[in-house]
Amino acid sequence: MTFCPPHGIDWIHDEAVIIDRHARTVMTANGRTLSWDFLVVATGPKLDWSISGTGPHAYTECVCTPPDALRLREAFERVLDEPGPIVVGATQRAGCIGAAYEFLFNLEDQLRRHHRREVIDLWWVTPEPFVGHFGIGGLPGAQPLLTDLLNHLKIHVITNAAIDHVEPGTIELADGRRLDFALSMLMPPFIGRDVIRASPGLDNANGLVPVRDTYQHRDDPAIFAAGVAIDVPSPFSTPIALGVPKTGYPADVEAKVVAENIARLIAHGIHLREAPFGQIPGLCVMDAGHKDVVILANHLLSPHHHAVIIPNPLYDEGKRLFEKYYLWKMRHGYSYLP
Ligand SMILES: Cc1cc2nc3c(=O)[nH]c(=O)nc-3n(C[C@H](O)[C@H](O)[C@H](O)COP(=O)(O)OP(=O)(O)OC[C@H]3O[C@@H](n4cnc5c(N)ncnc54)[C@H](O)[C@@H]3O)c2cc1C
């Protein structure tokens, strides 16, 4: 974090373990007590493996953390040697269904490159009422585009799926259907980190921080939150409960709103900036094997006034280029850039 000191930021590499709202302190794992006038909670997700048998410590794999992704690669290499059915999907209330779609299409591509696609049955199992809902209410054209792609790639699809439990090599759905697998990657729900859950008065039942449109804690205007740590209840009524995807672009916008509002409060400003989550624009590059799909929408959550899906503008280079740009921007602290 070399960019911190020039900006007057002290960088402390430690874990926050308890936030005391009333004493205005944060206690850390290494025994520090830090006091604050304003607090920003941006601790991201904890993965919820409460559905029996799910998760890398049970019978399914996950792509969400570097150690889990490395474990998943080993599982993938085993399936190349001993082919069997693969089930990719998301559990009910999953936090980021889009990332599971990306994994599905990248996996399909890799199976073809390794000449194993013909001998492996591939399943997509999703709580969405239709493919392309993504937990955001869908996008114009997304459902037919994804349906055609899934058909073309001969991927079996189960929508409205709720996972009851997973046993070694078998997923049982809530409707009693059983799916055998040699490898399964299921995206879990995202809940709040332990520090939020351990800090009285900070969170809702899932450990996520309830915020106003200014990103201030609903009950404490000196506490702000941004990113996956905030609570965004799904506005959609679906047969199977869905999580709202709190992706990178909204996290970036929220962090800027938080910074601006703290500056306004310090300057004794009364009017704070508001950016309701559902009205933040949708901006996303979806990786899909040897392809990219660019998604642009005036609002992240449906209804959208304008939304467009552009398949394959730069083959699979769009995501790579964006990643390089974004990491460069973050490493140098150029937060004012888009
Ligand atoms: C597999 C996957 C693929 C994704 N792909 C995309 C994508 O293509 N595009 C997109 O826009 N979004 C994507 N997302 C979502 C994106 O990762 C999140 O929106 C983004 O990372 C949210 O940022 P954040 O700051 O809220 O959380 P994080 O990026 O998780 O950052 C939280 C930070 O807080 C730290 N932390 C946690 N607890 C503590 C503590 N107690 N004390 C101190 N530090 C702590 C963590 O170590 C971490 O550094 C993807 C997510 C997943 C899981």
PDBQT file of the ligand as one rigid body, heavy atoms in Angstrom, charges set to zero:
ROOT
HETATM    1  C1  LIG A 401     -15.793 -15.023  -7.852  1.00  0.00    +0.000 C 
HETATM    2  C2  LIG A 401     -16.217 -13.586  -7.884  1.00  0.00    +0.000 A 
HETATM    3  C3  LIG A 401     -16.165 -12.900  -9.100  1.00  0.00    +0.000 A 
HETATM    4  C4  LIG A 401     -16.578 -11.568  -9.169  1.00  0.00    +0.000 A 
HETATM    5  N1  LIG A 401     -16.525 -10.931 -10.362  1.00  0.00    +0.000 NA
HETATM    6  C5  LIG A 401     -16.896  -9.646 -10.439  1.00  0.00    +0.000 A 
HETATM    7  C6  LIG A 401     -16.819  -8.957 -11.668  1.00  0.00    +0.000 A 
HETATM    8  O1  LIG A 401     -16.462  -9.512 -12.694  1.00  0.00    +0.000 OA
HETATM    9  N2  LIG A 401     -17.188  -7.640 -11.711  1.00  0.00    +0.000 N 
HETATM   10  C7  LIG A 401     -17.590  -6.987 -10.585  1.00  0.00    +0.000 A 
HETATM   11  O2  LIG A 401     -17.886  -5.804 -10.650  1.00  0.00    +0.000 OA
HETATM   12  N3  LIG A 401     -17.657  -7.610  -9.393  1.00  0.00    +0.000 NA
HETATM   13  C8  LIG A 401     -17.328  -8.922  -9.295  1.00  0.00    +0.000 A 
HETATM   14  N4  LIG A 401     -17.393  -9.570  -8.098  1.00  0.00    +0.000 N 
HETATM   15  C9  LIG A 401     -17.850  -8.817  -6.928  1.00  0.00    +0.000 C 
HETATM   16  C10 LIG A 401     -16.696  -7.981  -6.384  1.00  0.00    +0.000 C 
HETATM   17  O3  LIG A 401     -15.653  -8.845  -5.996  1.00  0.00    +0.000 OA
HETATM   18  C11 LIG A 401     -17.205  -7.188  -5.173  1.00  0.00    +0.000 C 
HETATM   19  O4  LIG A 401     -18.276  -6.375  -5.576  1.00  0.00    +0.000 OA
HETATM   20  C12 LIG A 401     -16.145  -6.273  -4.598  1.00  0.00    +0.000 C 
HETATM   21  O5  LIG A 401     -14.971  -6.975  -4.294  1.00  0.00    +0.000 OA
HETATM   22  C13 LIG A 401     -16.720  -5.642  -3.353  1.00  0.00    +0.000 C 
HETATM   23  O6  LIG A 401     -15.757  -4.862  -2.727  1.00  0.00    +0.000 OA
HETATM   24  P1  LIG A 401     -15.720  -4.724  -1.141  1.00  0.00    +0.000 P 
HETATM   25  O7  LIG A 401     -14.686  -3.694  -0.875  1.00  0.00    +0.000 OA
HETATM   26  O8  LIG A 401     -17.095  -4.554  -0.618  1.00  0.00    +0.000 OA
HETATM   27  O9  LIG A 401     -15.243  -6.145  -0.588  1.00  0.00    +0.000 OA
HETATM   28  P2  LIG A 401     -13.856  -6.909  -0.774  1.00  0.00    +0.000 P 
HETATM   29  O10 LIG A 401     -13.291  -6.694  -2.133  1.00  0.00    +0.000 OA
HETATM   30  O11 LIG A 401     -14.124  -8.323  -0.336  1.00  0.00    +0.000 OA
HETATM   31  O12 LIG A 401     -12.867  -6.189   0.242  1.00  0.00    +0.000 OA
HETATM   32  C14 LIG A 401     -13.047  -6.308   1.628  1.00  0.00    +0.000 C 
HETATM   33  C15 LIG A 401     -11.698  -6.154   2.280  1.00  0.00    +0.000 C 
HETATM   34  O13 LIG A 401     -11.890  -6.064   3.696  1.00  0.00    +0.000 OA
HETATM   35  C16 LIG A 401     -10.930  -6.892   4.329  1.00  0.00    +0.000 C 
HETATM   36  N5  LIG A 401     -11.491  -7.310   5.626  1.00  0.00    +0.000 N 
HETATM   37  C17 LIG A 401     -12.513  -8.137   5.869  1.00  0.00    +0.000 A 
HETATM   38  N6  LIG A 401     -12.741  -8.273   7.180  1.00  0.00    +0.000 NA
HETATM   39  C18 LIG A 401     -11.819  -7.485   7.786  1.00  0.00    +0.000 A 
HETATM   40  C19 LIG A 401     -11.531  -7.203   9.138  1.00  0.00    +0.000 A 
HETATM   41  N7  LIG A 401     -12.235  -7.752  10.132  1.00  0.00    +0.000 N 
HETATM   42  N8  LIG A 401     -10.511  -6.360   9.429  1.00  0.00    +0.000 NA
HETATM   43  C20 LIG A 401      -9.778  -5.793   8.426  1.00  0.00    +0.000 A 
HETATM   44  N9  LIG A 401     -10.011  -6.035   7.111  1.00  0.00    +0.000 NA
HETATM   45  C21 LIG A 401     -11.026  -6.867   6.803  1.00  0.00    +0.000 A 
HETATM   46  C22 LIG A 401     -10.752  -8.073   3.374  1.00  0.00    +0.000 C 
HETATM   47  O14 LIG A 401      -9.517  -8.716   3.630  1.00  0.00    +0.000 OA
HETATM   48  C23 LIG A 401     -10.771  -7.346   2.032  1.00  0.00    +0.000 C 
HETATM   49  O15 LIG A 401      -9.502  -6.864   1.696  1.00  0.00    +0.000 OA
HETATM   50  C24 LIG A 401     -17.019 -10.922  -8.003  1.00  0.00    +0.000 A 
HETATM   51  C25 LIG A 401     -17.064 -11.604  -6.779  1.00  0.00    +0.000 A 
HETATM   52  C26 LIG A 401     -16.687 -12.928  -6.731  1.00  0.00    +0.000 A 
HETATM   53  C27 LIG A 401     -16.752 -13.651  -5.421  1.00  0.00    +0.000 C 
ENDROOT
TORSDOF 0
